[in-house]
Amino acid sequence: MTYRRPDGRVLLPTRIRRRADVFARDRGICAACGVDCPALLDAFREALAAGSSYLDDRDVRARAKALGFDPERSTWWEADHIVPLAEGGEDRLTNLRSLCLPHHAEATGDLRGRLARQARHDRDRADTMQRAVRVTIGRLAGRWCPGTGKATRRQRTFEQTQDRVCRVCWAVVKVDRARRARPHAPKVVDVSDTDGYTESVGRET
């Protein structure tokens, strides 16, 4: 959208002015591969105009799409921030460069990947801190298991620390108690000798 002052002067939005300044400096030449984007677009339009049939037109458009260029766009270059704004870059001419559409799409994909990894890292870190705070507060309030950090659904306690534990830890405690209470009881085995009588022999396993 443009704005016209009472004296007839046209005011352009900041983004349009920045793009015009970048084009005046770089003339649409990609900073990554050095291709002349306006010249390439002109060659594409000439190829479309020289086509003798619909198949030729479709073939030219397919070749452009295969290279990463959109045949429907009026320009084949983009003004890209060297240091992205999302990562603290400044919106100045010194922080702008010209990129062709394929390299701009690649740079945008890399930026989205970095932002997604950073967001996932921040989310995991926040979850870890929240879990630690919850476990700490739960230990003080007796609501969270000190072993797993899960909620205690039953009133179970260790004999040593008198802490409430979850079902998982309580199952481990019960098995441990059972092993300590009955450690490998001797088994009775019947052994028949050649004389025909049976005697009970205790054998430890």
C-alpha positions as CSV (number, residue, x, y, z in Angstrom):
1,M,0.0,0.0,0.0
2,T,1.3,3.4,-0.9
3,Y,0.5,6.8,0.6
4,R,0.4,10.1,-1.2
5,R,1.1,13.3,0.6
6,P,-0.7,16.6,-0.1
7,D,2.3,17.8,-2.1
8,G,2.1,14.8,-4.4
9,R,5.0,12.9,-2.9
10,V,4.4,9.2,-2.7
11,L,5.4,7.4,0.6
12,L,6.3,3.7,0.4
13,P,6.2,1.3,3.3
14,T,9.6,0.4,4.9
15,R,9.7,-3.1,3.3
16,I,9.2,-1.8,-0.2
17,R,11.8,0.9,0.3
18,R,14.3,-1.6,1.7
19,R,13.7,-3.9,-1.3
20,A,14.1,-1.1,-3.8
21,D,17.4,-0.1,-2.1
22,V,18.7,-3.7,-2.2
23,F,17.8,-4.0,-5.9
24,A,19.6,-0.7,-6.6
25,R,22.7,-2.0,-4.9
26,D,22.8,-5.6,-6.1
27,R,20.7,-5.4,-9.3
28,G,19.0,-8.7,-8.5
29,I,22.2,-10.8,-8.5
30,C,22.1,-13.7,-6.1
31,A,24.7,-13.4,-3.3
32,A,24.9,-17.2,-3.0
33,C,25.3,-18.5,-6.6
34,G,25.8,-15.3,-8.6
35,V,23.0,-15.8,-11.0
36,D,21.4,-12.7,-12.6
37,C,17.8,-13.2,-11.6
38,P,16.2,-10.4,-13.8
39,A,18.1,-11.7,-16.8
40,L,17.0,-15.2,-16.1
41,L,13.4,-14.1,-15.8
42,D,13.7,-12.2,-19.1
43,A,15.1,-15.3,-20.8
44,F,12.2,-17.4,-19.4
45,R,9.6,-14.9,-20.7
46,E,11.3,-14.9,-24.1
47,A,11.2,-18.7,-24.1
48,L,7.5,-18.6,-23.4
49,A,6.9,-16.0,-26.2
50,A,8.8,-18.1,-28.7
51,G,6.9,-21.3,-27.9
52,S,4.9,-22.6,-30.8
53,S,2.5,-24.8,-29.0
54,Y,1.0,-25.5,-25.5
55,L,3.4,-28.4,-25.0
56,D,6.4,-26.1,-25.4
57,D,4.9,-23.6,-23.0
58,R,4.3,-26.4,-20.4
59,D,7.8,-27.7,-20.9
60,V,9.4,-24.3,-20.2
61,R,7.3,-23.8,-17.1
62,A,8.2,-27.3,-15.9
63,R,11.9,-26.6,-16.4
64,A,11.5,-23.4,-14.3
65,K,9.8,-25.2,-11.5
66,A,12.4,-27.9,-11.5
67,L,15.1,-25.3,-11.0
68,G,13.1,-23.9,-8.0
69,F,11.6,-20.8,-9.7
70,D,7.9,-19.9,-9.7
71,P,6.7,-19.1,-13.2
72,E,3.8,-17.0,-11.9
73,R,6.0,-14.6,-9.9
74,S,6.9,-11.2,-11.3
75,T,10.4,-11.3,-9.7
76,W,12.8,-14.2,-9.2
77,W,14.8,-12.8,-6.4
78,E,14.2,-11.9,-2.7
79,A,15.8,-9.5,-0.2
80,D,17.1,-11.7,2.6
81,H,18.4,-10.8,6.0
82,I,21.9,-12.0,6.6
83,V,21.3,-12.3,10.3
84,P,17.6,-13.1,10.6
85,L,15.3,-10.8,12.5
86,A,14.2,-13.7,14.6
87,E,17.8,-14.3,15.7
88,G,18.5,-10.7,16.7
89,G,19.4,-9.2,13.3
90,E,18.8,-5.6,12.3
91,D,16.5,-4.4,9.6
92,R,19.1,-2.3,7.8
93,L,20.5,-2.2,4.3
94,T,23.9,-3.5,5.6
95,N,22.1,-6.7,6.9
96,L,20.3,-7.4,3.6
97,R,21.3,-9.4,0.6
98,S,19.8,-10.5,-2.7
99,L,19.0,-14.2,-3.1
100,C,17.5,-16.2,-5.9
101,L,14.3,-18.0,-5.1
102,P,15.9,-21.5,-4.6
103,H,18.6,-20.2,-2.2
104,H,16.0,-18.0,-0.4
105,A,13.8,-21.0,0.1
106,E,16.8,-23.0,1.4
107,A,17.8,-20.2,3.8
108,T,14.2,-19.9,5.1
109,G,14.1,-23.7,5.6
110,D,17.3,-23.6,7.6
111,L,16.0,-20.8,9.7
112,R,12.8,-22.6,10.5
113,G,14.7,-25.7,11.4
114,R,17.0,-23.7,13.8
115,L,14.0,-22.0,15.4
116,A,12.2,-25.3,15.8
117,R,15.2,-26.9,17.5
118,Q,15.6,-23.9,19.7
119,A,11.9,-23.9,20.7
120,R,12.1,-27.7,21.4
121,H,15.2,-27.2,23.5
122,D,13.6,-24.4,25.4
123,R,10.4,-26.4,25.9
124,D,12.4,-29.4,27.2
125,R,14.4,-27.2,29.5
126,A,11.2,-25.6,30.8
127,D,9.6,-29.0,31.3
128,T,12.7,-30.3,33.2
129,M,12.8,-27.2,35.5
130,Q,9.0,-27.5,36.0
131,R,9.4,-31.2,36.9
132,A,12.2,-30.5,39.3
133,V,10.2,-27.8,41.0
134,R,7.2,-30.0,41.1
135,V,9.1,-32.9,42.6
136,T,10.8,-30.6,45.2
137,I,7.5,-29.1,46.2
138,G,5.8,-32.5,46.1
139,R,8.4,-33.9,48.5
140,L,7.8,-31.2,50.9
141,A,4.0,-31.6,50.6
142,G,4.1,-35.4,50.3
143,R,2.3,-35.5,47.0
144,W,5.0,-36.7,44.6
145,C,7.1,-39.8,44.6
146,P,10.8,-39.1,45.3
147,G,11.8,-42.0,43.0
148,T,9.9,-41.4,39.8
149,G,8.4,-37.9,40.3
150,K,4.9,-39.2,39.6
151,A,1.8,-38.6,41.7
152,T,1.2,-40.9,44.6
153,R,-2.2,-42.5,44.2
154,R,-2.0,-44.5,47.4
155,Q,-0.7,-43.8,50.8
156,R,2.5,-45.8,50.8
157,T,5.6,-45.1,52.8
158,F,9.1,-46.3,53.1
159,E,10.0,-47.5,56.5
160,Q,13.2,-45.6,56.6
161,T,12.2,-42.2,55.2
162,Q,8.4,-42.2,55.7
163,D,7.9,-40.8,52.2
164,R,4.8,-41.4,50.0
165,V,5.7,-43.3,46.9
166,C,3.9,-44.3,43.7
167,R,2.7,-47.7,42.7
168,V,5.9,-48.5,40.7
169,C,8.2,-47.8,43.6
170,W,5.8,-49.5,46.1
171,A,5.9,-52.7,43.9
172,V,9.7,-52.7,44.1
173,V,9.5,-52.2,47.9
174,K,7.1,-55.1,48.3
175,V,9.3,-57.4,46.3
176,D,12.4,-56.4,48.2
177,R,10.6,-56.9,51.5
178,A,9.4,-60.4,50.4
179,R,12.9,-61.4,49.5
180,R,14.3,-60.3,52.8
181,A,11.6,-62.0,54.8
182,R,12.0,-65.4,53.1
183,P,15.4,-65.9,51.6
184,H,15.6,-69.2,49.6
185,A,13.7,-71.6,51.9
186,P,15.0,-75.2,51.7
187,K,13.1,-77.6,49.5
188,V,12.1,-81.2,50.5
189,V,12.9,-83.8,47.9
190,D,11.8,-87.5,48.1
191,V,14.6,-89.9,47.3
192,S,13.8,-93.6,46.9
193,D,16.7,-96.0,47.5
194,T,17.1,-99.6,46.4
195,D,15.6,-101.0,49.7
196,G,12.2,-99.7,48.9
197,Y,11.8,-97.1,51.7
198,T,11.5,-93.3,51.3
199,E,13.3,-90.7,53.3
200,S,13.0,-86.9,53.2
201,V,16.2,-85.1,52.5
202,G,16.5,-81.3,52.9
203,R,18.4,-79.7,50.1
204,E,19.3,-76.0,49.9
205,T,19.1,-74.4,46.5
